[in-house]
C-alpha cells in the first residue's frame, strides 16, 4: 500500500468517529476506536486505487473520491487574483484568522477551535491569546488527494451511543455520558 493509500485507510477509519472541538482535529486525535453512527459495514467492498493498490472494507455509505491534483494556496478570503498583494501571505488579526479557520470547518463563530490553537501553539484562554497577539500569518499550499465522506445527510446513531445519552437535562449526567461514550470507543462530534 502506498503512502497515500495508508493515509486513505486512516481517513476511512476516522469517518463517523468523534473529536473534541476544543482539541486538535487531526485524525490522530479522534476519540475512541469505533464510529458514532451506523454504517453498512457488512456490505463493505474493496475499492481499487489509481496507483494499483486497494482500499479494503469501504462501506457503501462512504464515498471516496479522488481530487484533482491541483495545489490550492492558503489565502485570505475574499481573494482577488488581480490585486497587488496576490502573492502575499495571509496576515490578519487573531479574530479574523480564527474566523477563517472556523469557516473552513463550516462554523460561523469566532471562538477558535482546538485545531487553530494547535496550529499556532496557543495554550491559554482564547481572549488572553487574542489580546496579546498583534497579527498572525499563514502561507502555504494544500494538495488534496482524496475526499472521504459519508454520503447520507440522515445519520443514525449507534444504539450504544443513544443509550449513553441521558433523557433529561442534567449537566453532570451529560458529562458522565460523554465520558462513557468515549470509553465505549465513540465520541460526540462527527468527522466527515
N, C-alpha and C positions, 0 to 999 in steps of 0.2 A: 504494500500500500504506500502511495506517495505521501509526501508531507501534507499536500492539500487534502488528500483522502483521509489522513488521520485527523486533521483539523475538522474535516467534514463529519467524521464519526463523532467527535466531541460535540459538535454543534447539534447533531441529530439527538444525542443523548440529553442535551440541555433543553430541547423543545418540550414545553409543558411543565418544566420544573420551576422552582421559585427562586427568588432572590430578595435580598433586603435592599429597599430603595435607598436606605441610609448608608449602605456599604458599597463596595466595589462591584461593578456589573459584569466583570469578566467571567467567562464560563467557569473558571477555576473556583469562583466563589458562589456558585449555585448551591442552594440548600438541599441537603439530603441526597439520596441516590436514586430516587424514583420521581415519577411525574405526579402532578396535581390533578390532571384531567385524564379522562378515559379516552384512549386511542385504540384503534383496532389492531392491536399488537399481534393477534392470532392470524391476521391476514397480511402480515408483513411480507415484503418481497425484496429481492436483491436488485439493486439499481446499478447498471453499468455506468462507469465514469468515462469521460472523454480520454483520459490518459491510459485506459485499458484496465484500470482497477475496478473493483466492485464495492459499492457501499451496501453492507449487509443489513437485513432486517429493517427496512423502511416501511412504516405503517402506511396504508393507503390514504389516511387523512393528513399526512405530512407531505408537503410539496418541497422538492429540491430543484432549484433552477440555477443553471449556470449564468453568471452575469457576463456582460460584455467586458472584455479585458481592457477597459479604458480607465486610466488613473483619474481620480477626482481630487482636485485641490481643495483643501480645507480652507474656507474663506468666510468672510463676513457676509451676511445676507441683509438686504438685497444686494446682489453683486452686479456691478456694471462693468462688463469686459472692456468697454471703451474708455474708462476713466483713467486718469493719470496714475492712480495707485493700483492698477490692475495686477501688478506683480508684487505688491507689498504684502507682508504678513498681516494676519488678522490680529489687531491690537485694539483692546477696548477695556471698559471698566469691568470690575468684578461682577456687577449685576447683569451687564449685557452679555458677558461670557457665560454666566450661569443660565441666562435665558436662552442663549444659543444652544447649549448642551441639553437643556430641558426640552427645547423644541425638537432636537434630533431624536429624543425619546418619546415624542408625542405629548409632552406636557406643556401647559401654558404658564405654570407657576414660576416664580423667580427664586425660590428657596433651592439651593443647589443639591443635586443628587450625590450620592456617595461616589459615583464614577468621576464626577467633576472634582470632588475633594481629593480622590486618589491621584488623578492625573496631575494636579497642581500641588500635591503634597500638603493640603490643608488638613489640620487635625483638630482645630478648636471650634468654637461657636462660629457659625457662618456670619453672624452680624459683626463679631470681632474681626474675623478674617477680612470681611468686606471693608471695614473701617480702616484697616492698616495696609490695604492693597491699593496702590496707585493705578496700576494697569496690568493686564495680562495679555500675553501674546501666544499665538499658536500658528505654526506654519508647517505644512506637510501635505503629503499625498496619501490617498486611500486607494487601494487596488482590490475592490471586491471580486472574489472568485465565484462564490455561490451564495444563494439566499435560501435559507431553510425556514419554513413556517408551517403552522397548522392551517389547513385550507378553510375550515369552517369558522364562522364567527360565533356559532352557537356551540359552546363547550359544555361538557358535563363533568362536574367534579366527581372524583372517586368517592365511593361510599365511605371509606375510612376518613376522608377529609370532611365530608358532611357530618359524620358522627362526632368529630372532634370540635366542631363549632358550637358554642353554647346557644340555647334557644332564646335567651333573654339578654338584654344589655347589662352586662356585669363586667366592668373593666378587668378585674382580677381573674375572673373565669376566662375571659377572652385572651388575656396574656398567657394563662396556663394552656389554653387550646393551641395557641401559636407555637408554644414550646413543644407540646405534644405532637402537633403536625410535623414539626421539624424532626423530632425524634423518630417519627414513622417514615422518614425519608421523603417528606413532602415539604411544601412551603406555602407562601402566601401570595406571591405575585407571579404572573406568567411571563415566561421568556418566549418570544416568538421570532 
